[in-house]
């Protein structure tokens, strides 16, 4: 089975590109299951029911979130009523929603776990222990982990921690696809960050003029997502259906200049 993980969808432009190109990518790479990080899908970050429905209609099986999970007022209700939208599992007890979902598809029981790092992020329960507990209790054949974190060291450490325990670990949040896609020694597919599905001529999806002014003046600026054409960053994990281990990790980039695909 081939599994597709799509990097952070940013705003309307990222959503529109996903709707336009996801089905084509799924057919090209013979995708059997798709996870999309949608925590920046709305104009002011976060996600709403309408945006979630758009991502599902585009072809997502599960939507993961991150530090902007509750930016939109209706997020709590969405999490409580749709178990295919999950938030980081290491939020404190009593937080609305779930950090893991399990689905059956193509004869396989597939678990998706969402966790959030603690370095330069909001302080949460330990993502390592929370994720490992979920892995032990999920009873799934294939286990996928979206680790939404800032520090590369924390993400890489999570990869090593879960090597051989899960099918794949992929990082989100930093919006830049990393050049370390690989399969770890015990069969876990890994990449430090999948990247971003959003405005190409931007700084991580934000208007570049705003971020430049912020760095030049040291005065806080109100961030706004950029306009214009978008890129789509993703990764394909080729999974052995007998062992449920990854055999290959393939980064994908769809860029706007010539609408080319790189893999």
C-alpha positions as CSV (number, residue, x, y, z in Angstrom):
1,X,0.0,0.0,0.0
2,X,1.2,3.5,-0.8
3,X,0.4,6.2,1.8
4,X,0.4,9.9,1.1
5,X,1.1,12.6,3.7
6,X,0.5,16.2,2.6
7,X,2.2,19.1,4.3
8,X,0.5,22.0,6.1
9,X,-2.3,23.4,3.9
10,X,-2.2,27.2,4.1
11,X,-5.2,29.4,3.5
12,X,-7.5,29.4,0.5
13,X,-4.7,29.1,-2.1
14,X,-3.4,26.0,-0.5
15,X,-6.8,24.5,-0.2
16,X,-7.6,25.2,-3.8
17,X,-4.4,23.7,-5.1
18,X,-5.1,20.5,-3.0
19,X,-8.6,20.3,-4.5
20,X,-7.1,20.7,-8.0
21,X,-4.2,18.3,-7.8
22,X,-4.7,15.7,-5.0
23,X,-6.7,13.2,-7.0
24,X,-4.1,13.3,-9.8
25,X,-1.3,12.6,-7.3
26,X,-3.3,9.8,-5.7
27,X,-3.7,8.1,-9.1
28,X,-0.1,8.7,-10.2
29,X,1.4,7.1,-7.0
30,X,-1.4,4.6,-6.5
31,X,-2.3,5.9,-3.1
32,X,-4.4,3.8,-0.8
33,X,-4.6,6.2,2.1
34,X,-4.0,10.0,2.5
35,X,-3.3,12.2,5.6
36,X,-3.5,16.0,5.3
37,X,-2.3,18.5,7.9
38,X,-5.0,21.2,7.9
39,X,-4.2,23.4,10.9
40,X,-3.6,26.5,8.7
41,X,-6.4,25.9,6.2
42,X,-8.4,29.0,7.3
43,X,-7.4,32.6,6.5
44,X,-6.6,33.3,10.2
45,X,-5.1,29.8,10.9
46,X,-7.0,26.9,12.3
47,X,-9.8,24.9,10.7
48,X,-13.6,25.0,10.4
49,X,-16.2,22.4,9.5
50,X,-16.4,23.9,6.0
51,X,-12.7,23.7,5.4
52,X,-12.5,20.2,6.7
53,X,-15.3,19.2,4.3
54,X,-13.3,20.7,1.5
55,X,-10.1,18.8,2.4
56,X,-12.1,15.5,2.7
57,X,-13.8,16.1,-0.6
58,X,-10.4,16.7,-2.2
59,X,-9.4,13.2,-1.1
60,X,-8.1,13.3,2.5
61,X,-8.9,10.3,4.7
62,X,-7.7,11.9,7.9
63,X,-6.9,15.6,8.8
64,X,-4.3,16.3,11.4
65,X,-3.8,19.6,13.3
66,X,-1.2,21.3,15.5
67,X,-0.6,24.4,17.6
68,X,-3.5,26.3,15.8
69,X,-6.0,23.6,16.5
70,X,-8.4,25.9,18.5
71,X,-7.8,29.1,16.6
72,X,-11.4,28.9,15.1
73,X,-14.3,29.0,17.5
74,X,-16.0,26.0,16.0
75,X,-12.9,23.8,16.2
76,X,-14.0,22.1,19.5
77,X,-17.4,21.1,18.1
78,X,-15.7,19.8,14.9
79,X,-13.3,17.6,16.9
80,X,-16.1,16.3,19.0
81,X,-18.3,15.3,16.0
82,X,-15.8,14.1,13.4
83,X,-13.3,11.5,14.5
84,X,-11.4,11.8,11.2
85,X,-10.2,15.3,12.3
86,X,-7.6,14.8,15.1
87,X,-5.6,17.2,17.3
88,X,-2.2,16.6,19.1
89,X,-2.6,13.7,21.5
90,X,-0.5,15.3,24.2
91,X,-3.0,18.1,24.9
92,X,-4.0,17.9,28.6
93,X,-6.7,15.5,29.7
94,X,-10.2,17.0,29.1
95,X,-9.3,18.8,25.9
96,X,-12.0,18.4,23.2
97,X,-11.3,15.8,20.5
98,X,-8.9,12.9,20.1
99,X,-5.3,12.6,19.2
100,X,-5.7,9.3,17.3
101,X,-8.1,7.8,14.9
102,X,-8.3,4.2,13.5
103,X,-9.8,3.4,10.2
104,X,-10.2,0.3,8.1
105,X,-9.2,0.7,4.4
106,X,-8.0,-1.8,1.8
107,X,-8.2,-4.6,4.3
108,X,-5.9,-2.9,6.7
109,X,-6.5,-1.3,10.1
110,X,-4.8,2.1,9.9
111,X,-4.1,4.3,12.9
112,X,-3.1,8.0,12.6
113,X,-1.6,9.6,15.6
114,X,-1.0,13.4,15.9
115,X,1.5,14.7,18.5
116,X,3.0,18.1,19.1
117,X,6.5,19.0,20.2
118,X,7.5,21.1,23.2
119,X,10.6,23.0,22.0
120,X,9.6,26.6,21.1
121,X,6.0,25.5,21.2
122,X,3.2,25.6,23.8
123,X,4.0,23.4,26.7
124,X,2.2,20.1,26.5
125,X,2.4,16.6,28.1
126,X,5.3,14.5,26.9
127,X,4.8,13.7,23.2
128,X,7.1,10.7,23.3
129,X,5.3,8.9,26.2
130,X,1.8,9.9,24.9
131,X,2.5,8.6,21.4
132,X,4.1,5.4,22.6
133,X,1.1,4.7,24.8
134,X,-1.2,5.2,21.8
135,X,0.9,2.9,19.7
136,X,0.6,0.2,22.2
137,X,-3.2,0.5,22.6
138,X,-4.3,1.2,19.0
139,X,-4.3,-2.4,17.7
140,X,-3.7,-1.3,14.1
141,X,-1.8,-2.9,11.3
142,X,-0.3,0.3,9.9
143,X,0.5,3.2,12.3
144,X,1.2,6.7,11.0
145,X,2.5,9.6,13.2
146,X,2.3,13.3,12.3
147,X,4.7,15.0,14.7
148,X,3.9,18.7,14.6
149,X,7.1,20.3,16.0
150,X,9.6,23.2,15.5
151,X,12.9,21.7,16.4
152,X,14.5,19.3,14.0
153,X,16.3,17.6,16.9
154,X,13.0,16.8,18.6
155,X,11.5,15.4,15.4
156,X,14.5,13.2,14.5
157,X,14.5,11.9,18.1
158,X,10.9,11.0,17.7
159,X,11.8,9.1,14.6
160,X,14.4,7.1,16.4
161,X,12.2,6.5,19.4
162,X,9.4,5.0,17.2
163,X,11.6,3.1,14.7
164,X,10.2,-0.4,14.4
165,X,7.1,0.5,16.4
166,X,5.2,2.4,13.7
167,X,5.0,2.4,9.9
168,X,5.9,6.1,9.4
169,X,6.8,9.3,11.2
170,X,6.5,12.6,9.3
171,X,7.1,16.1,10.7
172,X,4.9,19.1,10.0
173,X,4.8,22.8,11.2
174,X,7.9,24.4,9.8
175,X,6.6,24.5,6.2
176,X,9.9,23.7,4.5
177,X,10.4,20.2,3.1
178,X,13.6,18.7,4.4
179,X,16.1,16.6,2.4
180,X,16.2,13.6,4.8
181,X,13.4,11.4,3.5
182,X,14.5,7.8,4.4
183,X,13.5,4.5,5.9
184,X,15.0,4.0,9.4
185,X,16.9,0.7,10.1
186,X,13.9,-1.1,11.7
187,X,11.5,-0.2,8.9
188,X,9.9,3.1,9.8
189,X,9.5,5.6,7.0
190,X,10.7,9.1,8.1
191,X,11.0,12.7,7.0
192,X,11.7,15.7,9.4
193,X,9.2,17.9,7.7
194,X,6.8,17.2,4.8
195,X,6.7,20.9,3.8
196,X,3.8,23.2,2.9
197,X,0.8,23.3,0.6
198,X,0.3,27.1,0.2
199,X,1.6,30.3,-1.4
200,X,4.9,29.8,-3.3
201,X,6.0,33.5,-3.3
202,X,5.9,33.9,0.4
203,X,7.7,33.3,3.7
204,X,6.2,30.1,5.0
205,X,2.9,31.1,3.5
206,X,2.9,34.7,4.9
207,X,3.3,37.8,2.8
208,X,7.1,38.3,2.5
209,X,6.8,42.1,2.9
210,X,5.3,41.5,6.4
211,X,8.0,39.1,7.6
212,X,10.8,41.3,6.1
213,X,9.4,44.4,8.0
214,X,9.3,42.3,11.2
215,X,12.9,41.3,10.9
216,X,14.1,44.8,9.9
217,X,12.2,46.7,12.5
218,X,11.8,44.2,15.4
219,X,8.3,45.5,15.7
220,X,5.5,42.8,15.8
221,X,3.5,42.6,12.6
222,X,0.0,41.2,11.9
223,X,0.6,38.2,9.6
224,X,-1.4,37.7,6.5
225,X,-1.2,34.8,4.1
226,X,0.2,35.7,0.7
227,X,-1.7,35.6,-2.6
228,X,-0.6,34.1,-5.9
229,X,0.2,30.6,-7.1
230,X,0.8,27.8,-4.6
231,X,3.1,24.8,-4.2
232,X,2.1,21.4,-2.9
233,X,4.6,19.4,-0.7
234,X,3.9,15.8,0.2
235,X,5.6,12.5,0.8
236,X,4.7,8.9,-0.3
237,X,5.5,6.0,2.0
238,X,5.6,2.7,0.1
239,X,4.5,0.1,2.6
240,X,5.0,-3.7,2.5
241,X,1.6,-5.2,3.0
242,X,3.0,-8.3,4.6
243,X,5.2,-6.6,7.2
244,X,3.4,-3.3,7.4
245,X,6.9,-1.6,7.3
246,X,8.0,1.1,5.0
247,X,10.2,0.2,2.1
248,X,10.6,3.6,0.6
249,X,10.0,7.3,1.4
250,X,9.5,9.5,-1.6
251,X,9.3,13.3,-1.3
252,X,7.0,15.1,-3.8
253,X,6.9,18.8,-4.7
254,X,4.4,20.4,-7.1
255,X,5.7,23.8,-8.0
256,X,3.8,26.6,-9.9
257,X,6.4,27.8,-12.5
258,X,5.8,25.1,-15.0
259,X,3.3,23.1,-12.8
260,X,6.0,20.4,-12.6
261,X,6.2,17.5,-10.2
262,X,9.4,16.4,-8.6
263,X,9.9,13.1,-6.8
